[in-house]
Amino acid sequence: MNLNETKKDLNPGFKKELEKSKLRVLTNENDFLVKNLRKAG
């Protein structure tokens, strides 16, 4: 599936939700990395 085609079809509210969920995933990954670094350090 082409990502650009998908983006065109999304309504603005859904786009915002998608961005929020991406940010949430990144935040969770960062938290996980920080915890592991603290254990190792």
MDAnalysis code that builds the backbone (N, CA, C; Angstrom):
import MDAnalysis as mda
import numpy as np

u = mda.Universe.empty(123, n_residues=41, atom_resindex=np.repeat(np.arange(41), 3), trajectory=True)
u.add_TopologyAttr("name", ["N", "CA", "C"] * 41)
u.add_TopologyAttr("resid", np.arange(1, 42))
u.add_TopologyAttr("resname", ["MET", "ASN", "LEU", "ASN", "GLU", "THR", "LYS", "LYS", "ASP", "LEU", "ASN", "PRO", "GLY", "PHE", "LYS", "LYS", "GLU", "LEU", "GLU", "LYS", "SER", "LYS", "LEU", "ARG", "VAL", "LEU", "THR", "ASN", "GLU", "ASN", "ASP", "PHE", "LEU", "VAL", "LYS", "ASN", "LEU", "ARG", "LYS", "ALA", "GLY"])
u.atoms.positions = np.array([
    [0.848, -1.192, 0.000],
    [0.000, 0.000, 0.000],
    [0.889, 1.250, 0.000],
    [0.488, 2.220, -0.787],
    [1.256, 3.450, -0.884],
    [0.889, 4.379, 0.274],
    [1.879, 4.808, 1.034],
    [1.635, 5.641, 2.210],
    [1.062, 6.997, 1.822],
    [1.521, 7.564, 0.721],
    [1.016, 8.874, 0.284],
    [-0.459, 8.814, -0.065],
    [-0.873, 7.736, -0.719],
    [-2.286, 7.578, -1.052],
    [-3.121, 7.472, 0.213],
    [-2.616, 6.776, 1.183],
    [-3.335, 6.597, 2.441],
    [-3.486, 7.938, 3.153],
    [-2.426, 8.739, 3.167],
    [-2.470, 10.031, 3.855],
    [-3.534, 10.945, 3.260],
    [-3.698, 10.907, 1.942],
    [-4.691, 11.762, 1.283],
    [-6.100, 11.405, 1.746],
    [-6.346, 10.137, 1.970],
    [-7.691, 9.673, 2.304],
    [-8.068, 9.909, 3.767],
    [-7.099, 10.131, 4.615],
    [-7.395, 10.282, 6.038],
    [-8.019, 11.635, 6.332],
    [-9.016, 11.635, 7.205],
    [-9.588, 12.924, 7.596],
    [-8.688, 13.567, 8.657],
    [-8.779, 14.880, 8.856],
    [-7.863, 15.593, 9.769],
    [-7.860, 15.043, 11.194],
    [-9.021, 14.673, 11.707],
    [-9.088, 14.138, 13.068],
    [-8.313, 12.853, 13.206],
    [-8.418, 11.998, 12.197],
    [-7.717, 10.724, 12.234],
    [-6.211, 10.941, 12.101],
    [-5.818, 11.917, 11.280],
    [-4.395, 12.237, 11.129],
    [-3.799, 12.632, 12.475],
    [-4.535, 13.476, 13.224],
    [-4.041, 13.917, 14.538],
    [-3.899, 12.733, 15.480],
    [-4.880, 11.832, 15.469],
    [-4.824, 10.640, 16.321],
    [-3.608, 9.805, 15.976],
    [-3.358, 9.666, 14.682],
    [-2.244, 8.855, 14.217],
    [-0.923, 9.457, 14.693],
    [-0.795, 10.782, 14.590],
    [0.421, 11.445, 15.051],
    [0.600, 11.264, 16.550],
    [-0.490, 11.378, 17.300],
    [-0.414, 11.193, 18.755],
    [0.044, 9.783, 19.084],
    [-0.504, 8.785, 18.374],
    [-0.147, 7.403, 18.683],
    [1.315, 7.139, 18.335],
    [1.805, 7.743, 17.235],
    [3.223, 7.598, 16.894],
    [4.084, 8.185, 18.000],
    [3.681, 9.354, 18.501],
    [4.438, 10.020, 19.559],
    [4.430, 9.173, 20.829],
    [3.290, 8.571, 21.118],
    [3.175, 7.729, 22.314],
    [4.114, 6.530, 22.210],
    [4.189, 5.923, 21.033],
    [5.075, 4.775, 20.829],
    [6.522, 5.202, 21.020],
    [6.898, 6.344, 20.456],
    [8.267, 6.843, 20.608],
    [8.581, 7.098, 22.075],
    [7.637, 7.683, 22.793],
    [7.846, 7.973, 24.215],
    [8.059, 6.676, 24.989],
    [7.247, 5.661, 24.702],
    [7.395, 4.378, 25.376],
    [8.743, 3.752, 25.072],
    [9.192, 3.848, 23.810],
    [10.491, 3.301, 23.442],
    [11.602, 4.027, 24.183],
    [11.499, 5.343, 24.263],
    [12.518, 6.123, 24.961],
    [12.572, 5.762, 26.435],
    [11.415, 5.616, 27.069],
    [11.366, 5.220, 28.481],
    [12.061, 3.881, 28.684],
    [11.787, 2.951, 27.785],
    [12.378, 1.620, 27.856],
    [13.897, 1.718, 27.736],
    [14.382, 2.515, 26.778],
    [15.826, 2.659, 26.573],
    [16.482, 3.302, 27.782],
    [15.851, 4.315, 28.335],
    [16.409, 5.011, 29.507],
    [16.506, 4.046, 30.692],
    [15.474, 3.241, 30.910],
    [15.506, 2.275, 32.016],
    [16.657, 1.286, 31.838],
    [16.827, 0.793, 30.582],
    [17.900, -0.160, 30.330],
    [19.264, 0.473, 30.503],
    [19.408, 1.729, 30.092],
    [20.690, 2.414, 30.247],
    [21.020, 2.605, 31.732],
    [20.007, 2.919, 32.513],
    [20.251, 3.114, 33.954],
    [20.701, 1.809, 34.604],
    [20.084, 0.696, 34.189],
    [20.474, -0.602, 34.744],
    [21.929, -0.901, 34.382],
    [22.280, -0.649, 33.121],
    [23.622, -0.973, 32.651],
    [24.656, -0.043, 33.280],
    [24.281, 1.227, 33.460],
    [25.227, 2.220, 33.974],
    [25.327, 2.121, 35.461],
])
